[in-house]
Amino acid sequence: SLFFLLIGLLDDILTISPYLRLILQVLGSIVIWQCGIRIDFIDFSWIINDFYFSVPKLLSIILTVLWICAITNSFNWLDGLDGLAAGTCVVTSFAFTTIICTTDMSSVSFLMTSLIGSCIGFLFYNFYSAKIYMGDCGSYFIGFLLAVIAINFTYSSNFYIEYSKLINPFIPILILLLPLGDMLFVILKRISLGKSPFN
């Protein structure tokens, strides 16, 4: 989380290239994958009983990097309007917390409720007209944290081994549909206008 925050802070201060930011995010995501937080196990038992798909190593790296970078940047792009990124974080974090509470992962629940509280406190000064702004460092931090939380309790085999259950893999996608949909819309719109989707 600190590494992604520092990437955003560096951009806030120096305005670095979006390609350099993306490269740093990819490297950070690979480190996270190496640490065991990865998309390597997908539960399809909600369709077919006791059917679990083990993701091959290369595909696991690609999916993990894509997921973390997509969620991180989607929250960064939401930060264009006063209160939007922080408000979305409160709603999505509350949804994740509600689901996580069913798994007895109390430590993660404390982390998520702390994130909710800090974003609510931030919103008092970030609603229109905003007195303070999240910046890239704040949005990268929030996006990365939510991306990793989603992976850890939904797609990670470590979670399955410890808790003997997985949550429907589409739930994190539904919870994060607003930032993901917004990011996809912006990318497609910029491509249709003949512009780069990254800056």
Beta strands, then each sheet from edge to edge (+ up, - down):
strand 1: 41-43
strand 2: 52-54
sheet 1: 1+ 2-
end
